[in-house]
Amino acid sequence: MPKLFSDPEAIAEDIIRDVGTDLVVGLPLGLGKANHIANALYARAAADRSINLTFFTALTLQKPKPKNLVQWRFVAPVIDRLFGGYPDLTYADALRANALPPNIQVIEFFFLAGRWLHVPFAQQHYISANYTHASSYLLARGLNVVTQLVARRVVDGVTRYSLSCNTDTTLDILRARTEGRASFKLIGQVNSELPFMPGAGDLPGEEFSAVLDGPATDFPLFAPPSEPITDTRYAIGLHAAGLVRDGGTLQIGIGQVGDALAQGLIVRHRDNAQYQGIMKRLLPGPEQLAGLDTGSFDKGLYGVSEMVFAAFLGLIDAGILKREVDGVVLHGAFFLGPKSFYRSLREMTPDQSARIEMMPVSFTNELYGDEDRKRAARVDARFVNSAMMATLMGAANSDGLENGQVVSGVGGQYNFVAQAFALHGARSILTVEATRQAGRGPQSNIRWSYGHETIPRHLRDIVVTEYGVADLRGKSDTDVIAAMLRVADSRFQDELVRQAKDAGKLLKNYEIPAAHRENYPERIANALRPAREAGLLPSFPFGSDFTDAEQRLLPALLILQDAERAPLRLAGLLWQGLTHTPNAADRECLARLGLDRPANLSERAYRALLSAALARSRAG
């Protein structure tokens, strides 16, 4: 049985006594970090330079950091409500301040998107890795400690611990230990909010060397609230929903497009006529509907996804995720989500939770090992993941910038693209927003070329933007370019055509079909407006931890954020606000930010800007 502790400093001393002063500590990706133990080890090494401490981890979670008055007033109460009591990770604060002691290193293979740009130590010590390779890199570096948040359950007087949210790499390295390929101490920290998940991550106490358990070190789980789904992301999700076959297999990656896809599938299943009506308005020509899968889900889907999030529970509740594989409708490797998501998992009956099984990432992300069984289960698989940019010749950039700065990481994206080519009937679907706001205006995310690639063009398959679907697999460069042009924003199509023709990759007389020359955000907004007004496409389809006023504020804050990039747009917003009288709902939002009675010139300016942004957000 493991040694039991209630004091983080005491368990840190015990680890050093058992392992020595050269510590290579694995911290799980995302939610499963044992924060008190990690902080105690950090404090011990910071105070004693004879201790060499390396943290190997991914997706370090940090509370939001507001940048201006309005953001601060919006975020501060949310932080108190959703993250109050969550212990900050000391190493993350030191890393951001460039204040890590010389005997401590932090190595990550996946970043919280955009949070570590231009932080030199983090960028320099990032490891580019497929998710499935991370465990082997850990072992190669001499891993000797794994600390992990766990759930505890006593059955017939016997204590068991669940790896819960992070079976991903931990189960893979535990297998290596069982096979004699690794030697490390597994240290647990019990958390009362963590759901006890059955399956391979349900472990006996004997697997652990020590466990930290007590009220002083219990804390609320990190619970990032859901973000509102924009028209752009809903359009992408709806297009992708038409590519999913009844009786098939579904994987969804990180991001709001996943929520949009799931809600699109739910509308398709529950209100099929409405779904087809939405798609007829959204597609450039109604005849294109014939090429999509638009029926309801009689056989249902089986889910296998490295990340499990709230939308998957919505698909189970809607009767879509119901095709069982060995009694399971969803296999996952880690989970993260809002408080309501964790609560739903905790409150499931044993029969309900048995249908969701957490597995090692080697199971979800690869075919190796029990390959025949996996192939038989993963029929008509659709692997849906997000990219930041795509080139006209089908390459995708999902993790970094061409100057070498890492935005996030490769994660499991390549794994799923590779599976799509290895499985009969499977497809990789990469979703890309056609434009982004940068500087003073929009820029195209469909590029002729870009100096960094995550998925090379020889693995091009399907790319989806808000303007449609580009099916690229097995096609010539010129056909691929033509398909990508049809889903590019029309404000950038002419320049993209010119670049392709100048490179000799497109016929000089090629013209984009007229039906695809109306790729503008306004067309998307108009196409979705009836469904939005009918409540079929809510901003938060799977619930929200934001109040009603905060939900109304979020799109307005995005409008204000975009306007701040362009002085003329900001001035126009200010003028509109100075001449606008807010209604009762807007006054409630202004009061939420303490702007109902502005006390100075700065507050009066922010009140005007926000009043105008609220009015524009209602206008769509």
N, C-alpha and C positions, 0 to 999 in steps of 0.2 A: 504494500500500500504506500501511497505517496506521503511524504512529510507535509504536515499542514501548518500554514502560517497565516497570521492576520496582519503582520507588519511588513510592508514592502522592503524596508531597509534590512530586516532580518532575512528575508528570502534572497535578497541580492547578496548578502554576505555568505549565505549557504551555497549559492551558485558558484561564487568565486572560490570558496573553500573546496568544493567538489571538482571544479573544472580547471581552476588555475587563473592566471592573470592575463592570458591571451584568449579573449572572448570573441567568438564569431557567432553572432546572435541572429537568428532568423525571426523576423516579425512578419506576420501574415499581411497580405494585401488588404487594404481597406479597413473594414469594421473590426476584424478579429485581433487587433493589437492589444496586448496586456499593458495598458498605459502606465499603471503604477509600477509594475516591475521594470519596464523599459526606463522610466524616469529614475527609479532607484539605482539601476545599473549605471545610467548616465552620471548621476550625482557622485556615485562611488568612484568612477573612472576620472571624472573632472577633478576630484579632490586628491587622487593618487595617480600621478603620471606613470607609475610603474605598471599600471593596468592598461593594456591595449584592447580597445573595444571597437568592434565593427558591427554596425547594424546593416543587415541585408534585407531590403523590404521593397514595397511598392504601394502606390496610392496612399500616401500619407494624408490623412484627413485633417483639415484645419477649419476653424470657424471663419465665416465671411469677414472681410476687412473693408468697411465702408470708406469711400474716397472723398465724399463731400458732405455738406450739411444735410441735404435731403436723404442721401443714402444712409447716413449715420442715424438719422431719426427714424427711418424705416427699419433698418437692420437691428439696431440696439434692442428694441423690445422682442424681436424675433429670436435673437441670440439668447436673450434671457429665458424665453419661453421654450425654445427647442433645444438649446445647447447648454442651458444652465446646469452646472454641476459636472459637465464633461471636462475631464482633466486634459489640459493641453499637453502635447508631447514636447518635452524640453528640448530634444534634439532638433525638432523642426524650427523652434524659435531661434535657437543658436545658429542653425544653418542659414536661415534667412538674414540674420544679422551679421553673417560672416564671422562668427565668434566660436566656432567649434574648437575645443582644445586639440593640440596636435596629436594626442594619443587616441582620438576618437574619429572614426570614419562613418559616413552614412552613404550607402550605395542603394540606388533604386533602379528598378527595371520598368517602372510605369509611374508617370506623374499624374497628379490631379490636374486636369487640362488647363494649361496656361499659367498655373500658379508658380512654376519654378523657372519661367523665362527670365534670363538675365541675372540669375543667381549663380555666380561662378562655380562655387564648390559643387552645388547640385548638378549643374550641367557637366562639369568635368568628371564626376564620378557616376554618371548615368551609364547603365549597361543596356545596350540594345539587344533585346531577346524576345523570341517567341515565348509565350506564356508556358508552354510545355517544356521549354529548355531551362526555365528558372531553377527548378529543383536540382538539376545536374550542376549548374553553376554554383549553387549554394554548397553542394557537397564537395566540389572541386576546391573551394576556398577554405575547407576545413571546418565546416559547420560543427559547433559543439554544444549549442544551446538553441532551443526553440521555445519562445514564450508565446502563449496564445490565450485569448479570451475563450472561456468555455461555459456551457450550461451544466448544471448539476441536477441529478435526480437520484433518489433513493428508492430502490425496488426490493421488497422483501429483506430490508435491512442492509442491502448491498448498494454502495455508492457507485454511480456511473457518471461519466462526463461526456458531453457531446461537443464535438468540434463545430457544430452548428453552422455559423456563417462562413467558415473557411475550412472546408475539406480539401480545397484546391491543391496546394503544394504539400500541405502537411501529410496527407495520406500517402502521397508519392514518396516522401522522404522516410516516413514510417515503414513503408514496404522495403526501402533500401536498408533500413536498420535491421529489420527482420531477416533479410537475406544476407546480412553480414557486410554490406557495402558502406555502412555509415555507423558512427557512434556519436550520439548526442543525448543531452538531457532534455526531456519534454517537460516544460513548466507551465502550469495552468493558472489562470486567474478567473475565478467564478464571477459571473454577472447575472443578476436575478432577472434582467429584462431580456436576456438572450434566449430565443426559443430552443427547446431541446428537440433536435431533429433526429429522427430514427435513421437507421441504415449504417453504412460503412464508417461514419464518423462517430457512432455511439461506442465509446471505449470504456474498458474496465479501468479502475484506478491504478492497476499495476503498470499501465503504460506511462504513467507520470512519475517523475522523480519528486516533484514538490508541487503544491497547490496553494495559492493565496486565496483566502476566503474569509470574508467578514464584512460587516456593514460599513466600516470606515473606508473600504476600498471598492464598494459597489458604486456604480455610477450610471447615469442615463446613457443609452446608446447614441452614437452619432447618427443623427437623423436628418439628412438633407431634404428640405421640402421639395415637392414636385414643382416644376416650373410650368407656366402656362404654355399651351401648344399654339404656336402661331399658324397663320394660314399657310405659309410656306411649308412648314413641317407636316401639317395635316394633308396638304396636297401630295407630298412625297409619300406619306404613310398610306394614303388611299390608293395611289398608283401601285405601291408594293403589295398591298392587300390583294390586288387582282392577279398577282403572280403565285399565290399560295394555293396549292391543290388540296382538295378534300382527301383525307386519308393519308396525308403526307406528314412531314417532320418540320419543325420550326425552331430556329435559333435566332435570337434578337440581341444585338449589341447595346452598348451604353448610349443613352441620350434620349431626348424628347421625341425623336423620330420613332423610337420603339413604342412609346405610348400612343403616338398617332397611328402607327400600323395596327396595334392591338385594337384600338377603338374602331378603326376601319374594318377590321375583321368582324368585330361584334356587330356593327351596323349591317355588314354584308350578310351575317347569319340571322340576325333577329328581324331585320326589316329590309329584305332583299330588294324590293321594288324601289325603296328610297336610295339604297346604295347604287343601284343601276342608274337612277336619275341623277345622282351626284356625279357619277363617272361620265355620263353623257354630257353634262355641262362642263366638266373638267377637261375632257379629252379634246384635242383640236378638231376631230371629226367623230361623230357618233358611230361610224362604221368600225372604228378601232376597238369598240367594246367587244366585238366578236372574238378578238384574239386574247381576251383575258379570261381568267377563272372567276366567275361572278356568282356561282351558286352558293347555297347555304352548306353547312358542314354536317352531313349525315353520318359519315364515318368518324369525323373528328380528326384532330391533330395530336401528335406526340411531340413533346418539347424536349430538346437537349441543348442546353445553353450554359456557357461558362458562368454567366451572370443571371441570377434570378431576381426579379424585381416585381413591383406591385402589379404591373400589367399582366403578368402571367397568371396571377390569382384571378384577375378579371376575366381572362380567357377560360379558366377552369369554371368559374361561376356562371359564365355564359353558355357552358356546354359545348365549347369549341375544343378545348384541350381535354380530350376524353379517350383517345386511342391509347390503350394500355400496352406497355412492354414489361412483362413480368410483374403486372399489377401496378406499375408506375406510369403516370402520365407526364411527369416532368423530372428530368435529371439535371442537376445544376452543380456548380463547383464553388460559387460564393454568392452572397447576397448583400444588398445594401438598399436602403430606402427610407421613407418617412416613418414616423412613429406608428401611424395606422397600419402600415405593412407589417412591422414587427408584432404589433398586437394581434393582427389576424393570424399570423403563424403560431403565436403562443396559444391562441384560443381554439385552434383546430382540434377536432376530435382525433383519437388515435387512427381511425379509419381514413380521415381526411389527410392527416400528415403523412400517412404511409404511402400516399400516392405521389408525394414529392420526396425524392431521394437525393441527398447531397453526396457527390462523388469526387474522386480525384480529377484534376484537370486533364490528366492523361486519358481519362475515360471520355469526358465530354468533347475534348478538342482534337482527339486523334482516333484513328482506326486501329492502330497497332494494339495487340493484346485482345484476345477474344474477337478477332476481326469478323469472323463469319456471323456471329451474333449481332454485332454492331451494324453490319451491312444489311442484315435481314430487318433490323428495326428502323434504320434511317432511310426509309423509302421516300422518294420524291422530296428530298430535303431542300429547304430554302434557308440559306444562311444570310441574314440581313444585318449589315454593319454600316457604320457611317464613315465617310471620308471628308476631309476638308476641301480637297481639290481633286480634279481629274483632268487629264490631258485629252486633246482631241483624238489621240491614238490609243486611249483606253487605260493608261497608267493612272494610279491613284496615290494621293498623298494623304495620309491619315494621322501622322504623328509628329512631324517636324517641319522646320523651315529650311530653305536652301542655304542659309548661312550656318547651318549646323545646330542651331538652337532647337531643343526638344520641347515640343508642346505637351505631349502625353506619353505615348509609347506604342509599340506594335501590338502588345497584348496578345490576344488570340486571333487577331484578324487574319493573319496569314494561314493559321491552322485551319480556319473555316473555309477560306478560299481553296486551299489544297484539298480539303474533303469534298468540296463541290465538284472538283474535277475527278476525284477518285471514285465517287459514288455514282452508280447509274441513276439517271433521272434527276440528279441534284443540280442546283444552281447557286452561285454566289451573287448576291445583290448588294451592291455598294450604293449608298444613298449620299447625295451631294446637294447642298443648297446652291442654286445656280449663281447667286451673287452673295456678297457680304459688304457691309459698310466699312469703309476704310478711308481715313482722311476726310476729304470734303465730299465724298460721294460713293456710290456703289462701285465695286470691282467684280469682275467675273471670276467665279471659281472654276469655270471651264477654261483651261489655258491651252495654248499651242504646245508649250513645254514648261517644265518646272524643274529646278535643280535638286529636287529631292523626291524620292519615290518610296512608298511603302509596299505597294503591290505593282509589279512591273507589267508592261503591256502584254507580255506573252501569257499572262493569267487573266486577261480581260474577259469579263463574262456579261453581267448586266449592270448598267448604271442607271439610277433613277434620280431625276430632279423633280422639282415641283411642276415642270412642264411635260413630263412624260417618261417613257421607258426607252432606253437605248440597249438593244440586244446585240452584243458585240462578239459573242463566242464564235470562233471559227471563221470569222469574216476577214476580208482583205482590209488593208489600211484605208483605202479610199472609201469603202463601205462603212468602216468604223467611224471615220471622220464625218461622213454624211449623217450617220445616226447621232453622233454627239452634237453636231450643229443643230439638229432638230430639237434637242432638249436644253440648248443654251438660251440665255436671256437675249431677247431680240436687240437690246441696246448694244450688244457686243458681237452679234453674229457677223456683221460685215467685216470687222477687223479680223476675226478668226478665219473667215473664208479667205481673206487676202493672205494671211500667213500660210495657210495650208497650200494655196495655189503657188505662192512664191517658193515654197519648199518642193514643189513638183509632186505633191501627194494628192492633188485634187485637179480634175479636169478644168481647164480655163473657162469653159462655158457652163460650169456647174452653177446652179441656183438653188437656194433653199426653197422647198415647196411653200406656196402661199399660206397653207394651213398652219405652218410652223413659224410664221412671221409675226404672230401676235403673242409672243411669249413675254408678257409684261405682268408685273405683280397685280395690277388692277384687274386683269382678266381672272386671275386666280381668286382674288377677293370676291369678285362678283359671282364666280361659279360656286363658291362655298357659302355665300351669304344665306341662301334659303335654308341650308342644312344647319348653319350656325343658329339662325333665328328659331328653327324648329327644335333646338336642343339636342340634335344628333351628334354634334361635334363640340362638346363643351371644352372650355379651356383646361379644366382639370378632370378628365374622365374617370380617374381612379382615386378621387378624393384629394384633399389638400389640408395641410396644417396651417394655412393662412386664413385669417378672418375674411369676412366678405369685403370689408373696406380694403384690406391688403390685396385681395385678388383684383379689385378694380384698380388699385394703384400700380400693380406690376406692369401692365402694358403701357401705362402713362410714363413710368420711369424709363422704360426702354425707348420711348419716343424722345424723352428728354436727353437720354444718354446719346442717342444718334445725333440729335441737334447740337450737342456740345462739340461734336467733331467739325462743325461747319459754322463759322460766325454768322453768315447770312441767314441760315436756317434758325439759328438760336435767336437772332434779332427778330425774325418773323414770328417765332413762337412767343417771345416776350411781348411784342405788340398785340398779338391776338389775346394774350392773357390780360393785358392792361385794359382791353376794351370788352372783356367777357365777364358776364355775371354768372358765377357758379351756381348750379342747382343744389338741392338738399343733399343728394348723394355725394356730389363733389365736395360740399362743405364738410361732410363727415370724413372724407379722405384727407382734406386739408387739416382738419382737427387732429386726425391720427398722427400727422407729422408736426403738430404744434404750429401750423401756419394759418390757423383760423383768425388769429389776432396778431399779425406781424408786428414785431417790436422795433425793427430797424430796417434800413434800406435793403440789406442783403435778404432778409426774410420777405420783404415785400416783392423783391424780384423773383425769389423762388416761388412765392405764392402765385404770381402771374404766370410764370413758366409752367408750373404744374397744373394750373387751371386750364390753360390752353392744351396741354398734353392730355388731360383727362377728356376734354371735349373731342380731341382728335381720335383718341382711342375708341370712343363710342361710335364715331363716324366710320370706323374700319379703315 
